[in-house]
Amino acid sequence: MGTDIRIASDGLARCAWVGDDDEYRRYHDEEWGRPLHGDRALFEKMCLEGFQAGLSWITILRKRPRFREVFAGFEPEAVAGFGPDDVERLMQDAGIIRNRAKIEAAISNARLALELAPGELDDLLWSFAPQSHTAPASLTDIPAVTAESTAMSKTLRKRGFRFVGPTTMYALMQSAGMVDDHVPGCHRAATRE
């Protein structure tokens, strides 16, 4: 199995990046690489991936419950209504990532998401899912950026969205199941065969 797979204490083989963290295991097994639809759910992914920029994903996962609480469940209508007092409130909350630019981007992105028709954010993001995706043979085969994530980023930026760079959008594509990058030997890779 090499260094790409790790056998966890529960006896299951997983992609090695998961390690021993229970929340990472749950995320890997139940979310990562599984198709996710819905404007609210994808708006949440977009926001959280933006907050993750420059940080580890496990940091975001551990803070996700608090993010959901203080960002009104990532309901775009609610987040779009946040004002300067909310930004200051969020900047004081140690339970989230206190980065003013990322907080303001989440609010701005919510307003932009509301300009779209219901279901349009889902359709827009999924329009960049590759028609076919070759599963990686190893962890080193997993790209950080693809032509599709670059195109998604460019389109979103043109519409005014922020913290949606090509690397961040590829992470969203993985997280939302637009691509499945589980490596051979991982118990989740076996479910796609």
N, C-alpha and C positions, 0 to 999 in steps of 0.2 A: 504493500500500500504506500510505502514511502512517506514523504513528509506532507503529502496533500490531504491525507486522511488521518483522523484521530479517533480511536475507540474511547468512548466516554465511559464513565462509571456505570451507566445503565446498559452497557454492552453494545450500543449502537455506533456504527461507523458514520462519522460526519466530516464535512469539509474542515480542514485543520484550523481555519481561522476562528472557529467557534470556541475552541478551548474548553474550559470546565465551568464557565459561568452558566448558571441555570437559566437566566433570562436570555442570554445569547442562544442557548440550546433551544428554548421555546420559540424564539424568533426564527431561527434557522429552520426548525421543523414545521412551524405552523404558518409562517408568513413569507419568508424570503423565496422568491421564485414562483410564488403562487399568484395567478391572475387576480388583480384587484380592480374593481370598477366603482364608479360613483363619484360625483363631483366633490362631495365633502371628504370622502376618504382619500382621494387623490390630492385635494388641496392640502390635507394634513401631511401627506407624504412629501409634497413639494416644500412645505414649510419646514418640516423636520429635517429633510435633506439639506435645506439651506442653513439651518442652525448647525448642522453637523460639519459644514465646511471648515476644515482645519482641525477638527477634533475627531475622536474615535466614535464609532457608531454606538458602542456600548454605553458611552456617556449619555447619548441621546435616549437610548432605550431605558436607562435607569431614571431619567428625568421625564420620560414621556407622560406618566400619569399626572405629574404636576403641570406640564405643558398643556395637556388637555383641559385641566381644571381652570387654569388662568387664561387660556385662549378660547374659552366658551365652547369646548368640544370641537374646535376648529370649524365651527359653522361659519361659512364665509360672510353671511349676513351680519352676524354678531361681531366678528373681527373687523369687518369693514367700518363698523360704527365706533371703533376705538379712536380716542383722541389723545391729545398731549398728556392729560392726566393718567390715562391708561399706560402710555409709554413709560411715564415716570414710575407708576406702580409696578410695572413689569421689570424695570431696571433695578428695583429694590428687592425683587424676589430671588432669593438664593436657590430656589428649587428649579430654576430654568437656566438657560445660557443668557447671561445679561450682557448682550451686545446690542447697542442702540441701533446700529445699521440693520442688523438681522431682524430685530423687533419691528422697526419701521417698514422693512421690506415685507414682512408677513402681513402687516396691515394694508399696505399699498397693493400687494398681490391679491388680497381678499377683495378689495374694491375692483380690481381688474377682472377677477373671476366673476363678480356679479354683473359685469357688462356682457358676459356670455349668456346665451340661452341655456336653460336647464339641460344638462347632459352634454353640453358643448365642450366643457373642460375635459371630461372623460374622452369624448371623441377626438379632441385635438391631441391630447397626450398619446392616446393609443394609435393615432394615425402614424406615429413614428416607430411603432413596434416593427422590428424587421419581419419581412415575409417568411424568412427562415433563419434559424440561428443554430450554428454548430456548437454543440456542447463542448466545453473546454476539456482537453485531455489531462490538464494539470492546472494548478493554481496559477502558474506563470503564464498560462494561455488566456487568462481572464483580462480583457482590456480595461483601461481606465476611461477611455473615450472611444466612441465609434462614430461613423458617419451619421448614423441615426441620432445619437445623442447630441452631436454637434448641430444637426439640423433642428432638433427640438429646441435646443438652447437658443439658436439664432431666431427662430420664430417667436419664442416666448419673449426674448429681449426686445424684439421689434415691436411687440405689443405692450412693452413697458414693464414686464415682470423682472424682478431682481433676485439675485442669489440663485440663478438658474444656469450656471455655467455648464459646459459639456460634461465635465467629470461628475458634477452633482446630478445632472440629468441621467447619466448612465447608472449611477447608484439608484436613482428613482426607478429606472427601467428594471433593474434587478429586484429591487424591493417590491415593486408592483407586479412582478411576474411577466413583464413584457419580454424579458429574456430569462432563461433558466441556466445559471452558471454553476450548479452543483457539479462537482467533479466525480469521475468514475470511482466507484467504491463507496461513495456516500449513500446512506440508505434512502435519501431523497432522490438521488439520481436514478436509482432503481425504479422509482415510481413513474418516471417518464418513458421508460422503455417498454 
